[in-house]
Amino acid sequence: MRKLNRKQTREIRALARMKDSKISLEDAPEGAHWNGAVVGKFYRPIKKPLTIRLDADVLAWLKSQGKGYQTRLNSLLRAAMEKHARR
């Protein structure tokens, strides 16, 4: 992000000192509408590398579902975790 110049800094400070009722928003663009917003859309949990031993048939089934078996395994584990947490 760009650093503010002196004039911009003065303007921001002047606005900060003003009461909200005195600030004109007539020339401000329309506010963002949050219709259709998705909670957690950009949430990216931290991933940890892990070595795990799975039954061969379980791993074969995960891989047979197509690309992304690790993501699928994570989703299955997360669903189980959330179901358990609701109890």
C-alpha positions as CSV (number, residue, x, y, z in Angstrom):
1,M,0.0,0.0,0.0
2,R,1.2,3.5,-0.8
3,K,2.3,5.8,2.0
4,L,0.2,8.9,2.5
5,N,1.7,12.3,1.6
6,R,1.6,15.2,4.1
7,K,-1.6,16.7,2.6
8,Q,-3.4,13.4,2.8
9,T,-2.3,12.8,6.3
10,R,-3.6,16.3,7.4
11,E,-6.9,15.6,5.7
12,I,-7.3,12.2,7.5
13,R,-6.4,13.8,10.8
14,A,-8.9,16.6,10.2
15,L,-11.6,14.1,9.4
16,A,-10.8,12.0,12.5
17,R,-11.4,15.1,14.7
18,M,-14.8,15.8,13.1
19,K,-18.1,14.5,14.4
20,D,-19.6,11.9,12.2
21,S,-22.7,14.1,11.7
22,K,-20.5,16.8,10.2
23,I,-18.9,14.6,7.5
24,S,-20.6,14.8,4.1
25,L,-20.9,11.5,2.2
26,E,-22.6,13.0,-0.8
27,D,-19.7,12.4,-3.2
28,A,-18.8,9.0,-1.7
29,P,-19.6,6.0,-3.9
30,E,-22.4,3.7,-3.0
31,G,-21.6,1.2,-0.3
32,A,-20.9,-2.4,-1.1
33,H,-23.9,-4.6,-1.0
34,W,-23.3,-7.8,0.9
35,N,-26.0,-9.8,-0.8
36,G,-24.6,-13.1,-1.9
37,A,-21.5,-12.7,0.3
38,V,-20.1,-16.0,1.4
39,V,-18.7,-16.4,5.0
40,G,-15.2,-17.8,5.0
41,K,-14.8,-17.6,1.2
42,F,-11.2,-16.5,1.6
43,Y,-10.4,-18.5,4.8
44,R,-7.4,-20.6,4.3
45,P,-6.5,-22.8,7.3
46,I,-2.9,-23.4,8.0
47,K,-1.8,-26.8,6.5
48,K,0.6,-29.0,8.4
49,P,2.7,-31.7,6.6
50,L,1.9,-35.1,8.0
51,T,2.9,-38.7,7.6
52,I,-0.1,-41.1,8.1
53,R,-0.6,-44.8,7.6
54,L,-3.9,-45.7,6.0
55,D,-5.4,-49.0,5.1
56,A,-4.5,-49.8,1.4
57,D,-8.1,-50.2,0.4
58,V,-9.0,-46.8,2.0
59,L,-6.2,-45.1,0.1
60,A,-7.2,-46.8,-3.1
61,W,-10.8,-45.7,-2.7
62,L,-9.7,-42.1,-2.1
63,K,-7.4,-42.1,-5.1
64,S,-10.1,-43.8,-7.3
65,Q,-12.3,-40.8,-6.8
66,G,-10.0,-38.7,-8.9
67,K,-7.5,-36.0,-8.4
68,G,-7.3,-34.3,-5.0
69,Y,-7.4,-37.3,-2.7
70,Q,-5.6,-35.4,0.1
71,T,-8.1,-32.6,-0.1
72,R,-11.0,-35.1,-0.1
73,L,-9.5,-36.8,3.0
74,N,-9.2,-33.5,4.7
75,S,-12.8,-32.7,3.9
76,L,-14.0,-36.1,5.3
77,L,-12.0,-35.6,8.5
78,R,-13.2,-32.0,8.9
79,A,-16.9,-33.1,8.5
80,A,-16.3,-35.8,11.2
81,M,-14.6,-33.3,13.5
82,E,-17.5,-30.8,13.1
83,K,-20.1,-33.5,13.6
84,H,-18.4,-34.6,16.8
85,A,-18.1,-31.0,18.0
86,R,-21.9,-30.5,17.7
87,R,-22.6,-33.3,20.1
